[in-house]
Amino acid sequence: MIKLAAAGLALTAIYSDYPAFLKRNGVIEAYTDRGPIVEMIVRCPAGTGIMSYSKLERVYCSSKFKCTAKLQSAVSDTCR
């Protein structure tokens, strides 16, 4: 029951931020918090990529559906 309540609370927040606006050399250009999933736009050498972070499973997933616990691994897979 507690997990269900936590998941319900996680679903209510939708928030966007643009950290690259202030930190020009950052990896994350923007992110949107959609509750249990955070969608991120990341910088790649040839442009940008989209990936996600699961708050419930605590993994980063690249755009190629490969999930890992490390941000940099998911960014590298997304930018290939």
C-alpha positions as CSV (number, residue, x, y, z in Angstrom):
1,M,0.0,0.0,0.0
2,I,2.9,2.4,0.8
3,K,4.5,1.8,-2.6
4,L,1.2,2.5,-4.3
5,A,0.8,5.8,-2.4
6,A,4.4,6.7,-3.2
7,A,3.8,6.0,-6.9
8,G,0.6,8.1,-6.8
9,L,2.5,11.0,-5.3
10,A,5.3,10.7,-7.9
11,L,2.7,10.9,-10.7
12,T,1.4,14.3,-9.7
13,A,4.5,16.5,-10.3
14,I,5.3,17.8,-13.8
15,Y,8.3,20.1,-13.8
16,S,10.8,21.3,-16.5
17,D,14.2,22.9,-16.0
18,Y,17.0,24.0,-18.3
19,P,20.3,23.6,-16.5
20,A,22.4,24.3,-19.7
21,F,21.1,27.8,-19.7
22,L,23.4,28.6,-16.8
23,K,26.0,25.9,-17.2
24,R,27.0,25.9,-20.9
25,N,29.3,22.9,-20.7
26,G,26.9,20.6,-18.9
27,V,25.8,17.2,-20.2
28,I,22.1,17.8,-19.5
29,E,20.5,20.5,-21.6
30,A,17.0,20.2,-20.2
31,Y,14.8,17.8,-18.3
32,T,11.1,17.3,-17.6
33,D,10.0,15.6,-14.5
34,R,6.9,13.6,-15.3
35,G,6.4,11.8,-12.0
36,P,8.1,8.4,-12.0
37,I,10.0,9.2,-15.2
38,V,12.4,12.1,-15.9
39,E,12.9,12.8,-19.6
40,M,16.2,14.4,-20.4
41,I,17.7,16.1,-23.4
42,V,21.5,15.5,-23.4
43,R,24.3,17.1,-25.4
44,C,26.1,14.9,-27.9
45,P,29.1,15.7,-30.2
46,A,26.8,15.7,-33.2
47,G,23.8,17.4,-31.6
48,T,21.4,16.3,-28.9
49,G,19.7,13.1,-27.7
50,I,16.7,12.1,-25.6
51,M,16.9,9.7,-22.7
52,S,15.0,9.0,-19.5
53,Y,15.5,8.2,-15.8
54,S,13.2,5.9,-13.8
55,K,12.8,7.1,-10.3
56,L,11.2,3.8,-9.2
57,E,13.8,1.5,-10.7
58,R,16.7,4.1,-10.3
59,V,18.1,3.5,-13.8
60,Y,19.0,5.7,-16.8
61,C,17.7,4.5,-20.1
62,S,19.2,5.5,-23.4
63,S,17.2,6.1,-26.5
64,K,18.3,2.7,-27.7
65,F,16.4,1.1,-24.7
66,K,19.6,0.1,-22.8
67,C,19.2,0.9,-19.1
68,T,22.1,1.3,-16.6
69,A,22.6,2.8,-13.1
70,K,25.3,5.2,-14.5
71,L,24.3,8.5,-16.2
72,Q,27.5,8.6,-18.3
73,S,27.0,5.1,-19.7
74,A,23.4,6.0,-20.8
75,V,24.6,9.3,-22.4
76,S,27.3,7.5,-24.3
77,D,24.9,4.9,-25.6
78,T,22.4,7.7,-26.6
79,C,25.0,9.7,-28.4
80,R,26.4,6.8,-30.5
